[in-house]
């Protein structure tokens, strides 16, 4: 009897100790899991050097009670249906381009795609986050989810197989592969001929001489073997793509308050800058790798870049008019703020 009493006493003491430990740590004992569907694969520099450390940090700061389960592209939900998967709860959280899986849902956010806005991913990422925090119109676009952070892709540059582009005149009449309609309009405005295809088909199209080059970020060039068939690279920052990290609202509301706070405290501007920096550092690393293989990189001078940008100004003006027609009377101010913030 006495031994049984001591066992019970020990168990009670252990339970009290555990509860006290939880109270001291301040973290809920509830076990929670967030299923994250990502547009980037796990080997992408932003995931490897930014997101995975963040996932570990969240786990540590919640005493291991909040686990974020990472899913590669198309593993949890089709990439082009990421927003729908978030809304339905098929995914608890997504990293996705705003204009891919829900085109038309985020009109103001598409300002980040305007030509010659961002020279680096870091500057562009800070810009979109500041816009999001400043403008209720942009916040309203994400009212059906909890946004943890936003960012932009590495800038799209021009990569050619045979022609060393130095000036706007050099690009006239060239056939350049583009992956989106937005890029096609920009390439046309610059005087080149857009050839629309997919990233996966770009290598063969260039190898077979169906195009003179491609407009894309530096980051995916090795993966798609584009660096095998291009030799000349003009760095101009033609455009970027806008991304967001969003959590399903029902999932968010089901999380204990302490876990919500950890997610808020570890994201926001911190992950905005991490996303931009990892994208830029990845591009810099691949640039050096290509230079070692004899590739030539040219950075447009400010005067020359201004000539290129002037050719695409009608696209900016059309965006402003379209937004004004949709009821956004401050569209021009948003654009001016975006360009000014990105230049900081």
DAWORA-V104160 format. One record per pair of residues at least 12 apart in sequence whose C-alpha atoms are under 6 Angstrom apart, sorted by the first residue. I is the first residue (numbers start at 0). J is the second residue. Records with the same first field share a line. If there is no record, write none. Layout:
I: J  J
This chain:
26: 61  257
30: 64
31: 65
32: 65  66  67
33: 67  68  91
34: 68  90  91
35: 68  69  70  92  93
36: 70  75  93
37: 71  72  93  94
38: 72  94  95
40: 71
45: 274  277
79: 100
80: 100
81: 100
82: 100
85: 247
91: 246  247
92: 245  246
93: 244  245
94: 243  244
95: 242  243
96: 241  242
97: 241  242
105: 140
107: 137
111: 241
112: 238  239  240
114: 237  238
115: 236  237  238
116: 338
117: 341
118: 236
120: 151  152  153  275  279
121: 272  275  276
122: 341
123: 151  341
124: 150  151  271  275
126: 340  341
128: 149
144: 245  246  247  248
145: 245  246  248
146: 244  245
147: 244  266  267
148: 244  267  271
149: 242  243
150: 242  271
151: 240  241  242
152: 239  240
153: 216  278
154: 216  236  238  239
155: 215  216  236  237  238
156: 214  215  216  234  235  236
157: 213  214  232  233
158: 212  213  231  232
159: 211  212  229  231
160: 211  212  229  230
163: 231
170: 191
171: 190  191
172: 191  192
173: 191  192
174: 192  193  210  211
175: 193  194  210  211  212  213
176: 193  194  195  213
177: 194  195  214
178: 195  196  197
188: 310  311
189: 310
202: 225
217: 282
218: 282
230: 294
231: 295
232: 296
233: 296  297  298
234: 297  298
235: 299
319: 331
